Amino acid sequence: MILDFNKTLTPPRCFGSCRNLLWGVLLLAAFAWGQEPVSEKIQVSQTPSVLPKGLAFEVSSEFSYDPNVLRQQKDLIGSRLWVVSPTVRYSRQASGGLYSLSYNVSRSEFVDSQQDSSTAHTLVMAVDQKINAYNKVSISGSYNYAFEGRGVGFNEGDNAGKLDSPTPMITKQVEGKYRLGADKAKMRFTGSIGRRSSDRNSQSIVNDSRDYHEDLLGAELDYRVGGRTDLVVEWRDRVISYNRTPLSQDGTEIPLDSVEQQYLVGLDLEATSKTTGKLRVGTTQRDFKWKAAQWADAKAASGTTVPAVAAAATNFPVDSGAELYWELSAVWAPRPFSKFELSSRTSTHEALGVGSFVRGMDYALSWSHQWRSRLRSRLEFSLGTDSYKDSSRVDKRKAYGARMEYDFDTRMSFGLGYRYQEMASTAKTTGFDKSMYYIFANYRSK
């Protein structure tokens, strides 16, 4: 689908001023070309490898025009969009440990569609403590109060227009890791445990029935096979439990509680200072718990335990069986100021509306380049497919974008960019595309 901007959208009222501002940014970018050539020592990434000590403050802002706020196929709603996101972070390093705490507020203001505006809050803490040279403990946790926008997730398609505002959503996660083995030891073991939950703060029974939590376990064994290469064997276990049994469209209960396990082998590779990568390959399998629970519910006249409603519930979820799983990430930096990144992976996540769960496949490629000491750019392209198990629905996603950023000084930067999103689905009422141009500015205290 191609948007007809002349017929379906109302041009933003700030077009003239936005155009002048864009020209100003372009002129500054052109001026940057007259700077000294970039040094071989300048790296593409400006992100420090460790957190700055003490109290730090950051703020980022972005202005754009969203031509399809509800991600619809027709009757599109467009709006100017301001996003302002300040972050306060405190970190401290002492006694072999690194401690950090951060709080972020993100305000999304839809100027021409006020009911879609929202304010998200995120609190993150992390502790990374070395007990001695052979033992290390890490604990992390996060709390996120955000909003599922109209046209996003469970609210996609025709559901978007039925809502008056975005749906509040709370996600919480806590994780602990223990590592046995020195940093450069031949063999190292890591065990992990955690919990993650997702709750929609809504009075709707449909939304409440999609609230769930996950209990996570993991174990990883790393064996050094070369100076910079580790052979990895990994096991992951995920137990998904819903707060309330979801209902199908005809009112039938569909128990989606399940157990998912992954058995993986792979490599952590640093072939040279220019090439690094990570690979995991194995199997993933999701088994639903409804069968065991219902077989215990009732007995037939013969004395054999049978499912209480199995005969009537033909839409109950089916175990996935063992399926191929992989994670691949690779970074190639042919020059210190230029970097290519490639990633590909499969994933599973909750369907939240259709089918029993979603199996996704994603591919992404990006190129970052430092043109001058203060000027850098980034190009991105990604493809993805979501297959809804126990449903005929398949979504195909595509996105690409470009951005140019100029460092005004060591603390402030600004730039402009473009992003495109597209989703085509076998579900007739779902699917959209949109193009967005934006300008942004960032400030950090240290």
N, C-alpha and C positions, 0 to 999 in steps of 0.2 A: 504494500500500500504506500502510495506517495501522497504526501500532504499538499493540498493546494492552498498556499498561504494567502493568495488573493481572494479566495472565496470563503474559506472556513475560519480564518483567524483575523482578529483585529490587531493591527500593528500596535506595539507598545507606544504609549504616549511620550516616552522619554527617548524616542528614536534619534532625534537630532542631537541631544546631549550625549547619548551613548556613542553615537558615531564620532563626535568630537573627541570623546575620551579614548576611543579605540585608536583614532589617528595619533593622539598624543603618545600612547603606549608604543605604537609602531615607530614613531619618530625617535623615541628613546632607545628602542631596540636597534634602530639603524645607527644611532650615535655610538652604541656599544661596539659596533664593528670596528670603530676607530681606536679601540683600546689596544693595549699590548697583547700580542698573541698569547694564547693560553699556554701555561707552563706544563711540562710533562708531569709535574708533581700534583697538578690539580686533579682531584677525583670527581667522578660524576655525582656521586651521592654527597649531599651536604649533611646527612644525618649522622650524629656522633655515634661511635660504637658503644659508648657508655653514657649513662644519664649525667647531666651536669649536676654537681653537688649543690646542696642547699635548695633555696626556693627559686623557682623559675616560673615565668609567665609567658604564655603564647596566645596569640589571637589570629584567627584567619577569617577572611570575609570573602564572599563571592556574590556577584550580581549577574543574573541571566534572565532570559525570557523562556519560559516553559510553554511550548505550543500545545501540549497535550497532558494537562495535569492529571486527569483521571485515566490515562492510558487506554483510550477508547478507539474504536474503529470509525465512529461517526459522531456527530454533534460534539465536536471537540471544544474543550474549555482551555483557553490560554491565559497566562498570567505572568507578570513580572515577579521575580523571585529574589529575595535577599536572604543570604545565609550568613550568620555571624556566629563564630564558635570560639569563645575564650577557654583557655585551659590553665589551671594552676597546678604545679607539680612540685613536690618536695622529695628529695632523695638524699640519702646519707650512706656513707661507706665507713664501716667500723668493725674491728675484730673479725676480719675475714668475711664480712657479710655486706650485701648491698640491700638497702631498704628503700622502697619508693611508695609514694601515695600521690594520686592525681585525681582531679575533679574537673569535668568538662561540662559546659552548657552549650547546646547548639540550638539556635533559634532560626527556624525557617519561616519566613514571612512572605506569603503569597499576596501581593499587593492587590491584585484584581480578583482574588478568590479567597477571601479572608477565612472562610470555614475550613480551608485546608492548612492553615498555619498551625504550627506546633512548636513546642519547646522540649527538647530531650535533655536528660541528665545522665551522666556516666561517672561512676566512682570506681577506681581501679587501685588495688594494692598488690605489692609483690615483695617477697622476702627471698633472698638467695644467700644461703649461709653455708660456708665451709666449716665442717666440724673439725676436720684435720685433712691431711693430704690425700686420704683415701675415701673420705665420706663427705657427702654434700647433700643438703636438704633445700628444696625450693617449695614455697607456698605462694599461691596467687589466688586472687578473688576479684570478682567484678559484679557491679550492680548497675543495670541499665534501665532507665525509665524512658521509653521512646513511644513512637506512634506508628501504627501500620496505616499508611496513607490510603485514601480512597483510590481504588484501582490497583492496589498492591496486595499480594498474597491472597488471603481468604476473601478480600474485598474486591477482587479483580472482576473484569467483565461487566455484566449487567448489575452486579451487586454494588458497584461503585456509586451509581446514581441514586441508590436507595438509602445511602447513609448521609447524615447531616454533617459529619465531621470524621476525622481519622480516629481509629480505635486505639486507645492506650494499651501498651504492652510492656510487661516487666520481664526481663531476662536476668537470671542470676547464675553465677558459676563460681565454683571453688575447686581448686586442684592442688594436690600435693605430690611431690616427686622426691624419691631418694635415689642417689647414685652411689654405687660402690666401685671404687677404682680411681686411681690418679688420672690427671688430665692426659698424660702421655703413656698410660699403662697399655700393655698388650691387649688386655681384656677388661671391659667395663660393663656393669649391669645397672639398669635403671628400672625402677618400679614406680607406678603412678596410680593414683586413686582420685576420683573427683565426682562431682554432681553438677548437673546443669538443668535449669528449669525455665519454662516459658509459660507465662500467664497473661491472658488478655483480660484487662480490667473492664469487663463489659457485663451488662445484665442479660445479654443474649445467651440462651441455653446452647445455641449452636457454637458460639465462641467458647463458652465455658467447657464444652465437651471436647474442645481441641487443646485444652491446656494439658501439659505433660511435663514430666521430668525424666532425666536420664542419669543412671548410675554408671560410672566409668571405671574400668580397670585396665591396666596395661603393663606389659613387661617387655624390655628390650635388652638384647645382648649384642655388644659391639666388640668385634675382634679386628685388631690392626693387622692388615695383610701387606701394607706398604707404608712408606714414610708419611703419606698423606691420604691413605685410603683405608676405610673401615668396611668390613663385611658385617651386615646387620641382620639379625633374626628378631622378629617382633610379633607379639600377640596383643590384640585389643579386644575388649569385651564391653558391650554397651547394652544395658537393660532399660527399655523404654516403657514407662508406666503412665497411663492417662488418668487424669483426675476424675473424669466421668466418661462412661462408655459412649462413644460417638454414635449418632443416629444417621441412617441413610435417608434419602429423600422420601422413601415410603414409610419412615418411622421405625424401621428395623434396627435393632442394636447391632453395631459392628465392632466387636472387641479388637482393638489394635495393639494391646500390650504385646511386646515382643522382646526377643533377645537377639542381638547381632554380634557375630564374632568374625574377626579377621586374623588370618595367618599369613605373615609376610616375610619375605627375604629381600635384601637389597644391598646397596652400596651408598656410602657417603664419600664423595670423591673430590679431591683437590688435585687435579692432574698437574696443573702449573699455577703460577700466580695469576694467569689470565683466564683459566677455565676451572670452574667448580660445578658440582652437580650432586643431586640426591635422587635415588631411585628406590621405589618399593614396588614389589610385584607379589601377588598371592591370590587368595580367595577370600570372599566375603559371603556370609550366609545369614539370613534373617529368618528366625522361626517364631511363629505366633503362639501365644500361650493359651488361646481360647480352647483348643482341643483338650488339653489336659484338664482344664478347669471344668469343662462341660461333661467330660467322661466321668467325672466324680460326682456330678449332680444327681443322676438318676440311674435306675437299673431297669432293664427290660424284664418281662415276665420270666425269661429264661435264666435271669440272674446275671446276665452280661451287661456291664455298664455301657451306656450309649449316650451320644450327645443329645441334650434336651431339645435343642431347636435346630440341629444340623439339617434335618430333612427340609425344613422351611427356609432356612437362611442360605440360599444359593450364592449370595454375594459376600460370604465370609471371606476374610483374607486367606491367601494360600502361601505356604512357605516358599521362599525364593529359591531354595536349593543353592548349591555352591556356584558362585559367579566370579568371573575374573575381576580383580581389583588392581589398580596401579596408581602410583603417584610419581611424577617426574618433574624435576625442576633443574634447570641448567643456566649458568651465567657464563657468558664469553665476553671478555673485555680485551679486544685486540690492541687497544691503546688505553692509557690511563684515563683519557677524557671521553671514551666512547664505550658503551656497554649494551649488549644484547641479552635479553632474558626470555627463556622459553619454559612454559609449564604445561602440563597435561595431567589430568587425574579423573578418576571416577569417584562418585560419592553417593551416599544415600541420606535422605532426610524425610521428615514427616510431610505428608501430602496436604494436610489441613484443608480438606474439602472434597477431594476427588481421589478415589483409589485408596489403597492401603499404605503405600509409601512411594517415594520417588527415587529413581535411580538416575543420576546425572552423569554426563561426560562433558568435560570442559577442556578447551585448548586456548592458550594465550601466548602472544608474542609481543615484545616491546623493545624499543630502541631509545636509549638515553644518550645525549651528546652535549658536551660542554663546548660551545662555540668560541667563547671568549671568557676571560676571567670572571665576568659578571653575567654572562648570557648562556642559558642552557635550554634544551628542548626535550620533549618526550613524545614518541608516537606509540600507540597501543592498538592492538587488534585482538578480538576474542570471538570464539564460537562455542556454542554449548547446546546440548540436547537433554531434555528431561522426559523420561518415560514413566508414566504413572502405572504402577503395578495394580493388577485386578481392575484395570480400566483401559479403554482404547485410546485415551488421551496421550498425545505426544506434543511437546513444545520444542521449538527450535529457536535459539537465541543468537543474536549477532550484535556486536558492539565494536566501535572504533572511535578513536579520538586523537587529538593533537593539542599540545600546549607549549607555549614559550614563556620563560620566566626570566626576569631581570633582577639582579641583586642591587638595590639602591645603595645599601651598605651591608655590613656584616649582620645586621639585625632585621632589616626590612627588605622584602622583595614583593614584586607585583608582576602581573602578566595577563595573558589572555589565552583562550582555548576554545576548542570545539569538541563536542561529543555527540555520537549518534547511537541510538538504541533501537532494536527491532526484535519483535517476538511474534512468531507465527505458530498457531496451534490448531490441532484437529478439533478442539472445542470451538464451536461456531461463534460464540459471543466473546471469545477471548483472543487477543492479539492486538498489537499496536506498533507504531514506529514514531520516533520523534528526533528532531535535530535541535541542538542547543548550542549557542555561542555564549561565552561567559568571560568576565574579567574578574580578577581576584587580587587580593593583597594579603601578605602574611607579615607578622611581627613576632619576634622572640626576644626575651630580655637577656638571654645568654646562650 
